[in-house]
Amino acid sequence: MLIALVGATASGKTEIAIEMAQRFGAEIVGADSRQVYRRLDIGSAKPTAAQRSAVPHHLIDVVEPDQHFDCARYRELALAAIDDIHRRGRRVLVVGGTGLYVSVLARGLFAGPPRDAALRARLIAEENEAAGSLHRRLAAVDPVAAARLHARDQVRLVRALEVFEITGRPISEWQAEHARRGGQLAVHVIALDLPRDELYARIDARCREMVHAGLIEEVRALLDSGLDPELPSLRSPGYAEIGAHVRGLCSLGEALTQMSQATRRLAKRQLTWMRGHPPAAYIVPTSDAVAAEIAKLWGGG
């Protein structure tokens, strides 16, 4: 049985996960779509060198910020890491805030038809002309998929509509059929649950701490290395807003305010995923509470 410890950003996953891994003899497999990128350290809240030396971490620092990384690649590498950990007699604790990675790891991935560049361009142009149009269109042809996706999740909305237009069948049907064919993993998902006000206060504090820890210098070094600020990796919360400040487009105060707002929106999306994929347990983020839940499956601790 794999255990996944999930939760919104700033909910305390890293510290609790390290303590649990040490207590239960586990290694950590990351499930964070930003921590896979090298050099995105402070802004992704990547575990420190000391934390990574205390407990082995996998699926961190996998690719450069300008390299493509997707769910299929994530699952491939995660499964390889899990096999290696189990062969060495250790347990696996999957940790992160990217719910899609946890879903793909547990349920597998429907590959679907190849991408259609012209169709994608048309769909993106439609969304640019009328924000929300893709989500409304998807709701009409595939309400199951639409209910799972945020109206601003352009990448997945485009893919869902692309699959429908090419195959004539909703992507939700393809995914359900894929799941019935097997190949799924047993994953017990534990979600760290904080009151919304407390979570937002933590987010605001973390954003300030990141700036004090050197996020401006980290972003400046990334841009000075020639990376395009429009890369997906650099459009994520923290990197986009501080990048705008580094490029002289806004003041530090404005960037920090926008960074907090963007991170809160990210947290909302993460919480939305948890509501759509109910965890086995919602736990107050304390060591004793999480350890008690893990001990039900793994014993000891």
VENGI-V7698 format. One record per pair of residues at least 24 apart in sequence whose C-alpha atoms are under 8 Angstrom apart, sorted by the first residue. I is the first residue (numbers start at 1). J is the second residue. Records with the same first field share a line. If there is no record, write none. Layout:
I->J + J
//
This chain:
1->186 + 187 + 188 + 297
2->91 + 92 + 93 + 94 + 185 + 186 + 187 + 188
3->92 + 93 + 94 + 187 + 188 + 189 + 190 + 294
4->93 + 94 + 95 + 102 + 187 + 188 + 189 + 190
5->93 + 94 + 95 + 96 + 189 + 190 + 191 + 192
6->95 + 96 + 97 + 99 + 189 + 190 + 191 + 192
7->96 + 97 + 191 + 192 + 193 + 270 + 271
8->97 + 192 + 266 + 267 + 268 + 270 + 271
9->97 + 203 + 263 + 266 + 267 + 270
10->199 + 202 + 203 + 206
11->192 + 193 + 194 + 199 + 202 + 285
12->192 + 285
13->95 + 96 + 192 + 285
14->47 + 95
16->285 + 286 + 287
17->93 + 95
18->51 + 54 + 55
19->287
20->287 + 290 + 291
21->55 + 93
22->55
23->301
24->91 + 298 + 300 + 301
25->90 + 91
26->90 + 91 + 92 + 93
27->55 + 56 + 57 + 58 + 85 + 90 + 91 + 92 + 93
28->55 + 56 + 57 + 58 + 92 + 93 + 94 + 95
29->57 + 58 + 59 + 78 + 81 + 82 + 92 + 93 + 94 + 95
30->57 + 58 + 59 + 60 + 94 + 95 + 96
31->59 + 94 + 95 + 96 + 97 + 98 + 99 + 101 + 102
32->95 + 96 + 97 + 98 + 101
33->98 + 101
34->233
35->59 + 60 + 61
36->60 + 61 + 62 + 63
37->61 + 62 + 63 + 64 + 65 + 233
38->62 + 63 + 64 + 65
39->64 + 65 + 218 + 222
40->65 + 218
42->210 + 213 + 214 + 215 + 218
43->210 + 215 + 237 + 238 + 239
65->227 + 231 + 233 + 234
66->227 + 231 + 233
71->100 + 101 + 104 + 109
72->104 + 109
74->101
75->101 + 104 + 105 + 108
78->105
79->105
97->270
98->270
99->270 + 273 + 274
105->184 + 185
106->184 + 185 + 186 + 187
107->179 + 183 + 184 + 185
108->178 + 179 + 183 + 184
109->175 + 178
110->174 + 175 + 178
112->163 + 174
113->163 + 166 + 167
115->162
116->162
119->162
120->158 + 162
123->158
124->154 + 158
134->158 + 161
141->170
142->170 + 171 + 172
144->172
145->170 + 171 + 172
148->273 + 276
150->269
188->279 + 280
189->279 + 280 + 281
190->279 + 280 + 281 + 282 + 283 + 290
191->274 + 279 + 281 + 282 + 283
192->282 + 283 + 284 + 285
193->282 + 283 + 284 + 285
194->284 + 285
200->264
203->260 + 263 + 264
204->260
207->238 + 256 + 259 + 260
208->256
215->242
216->242 + 243 + 246
219->243 + 246
220->246
237->262 + 263 + 266
238->262 + 263
//
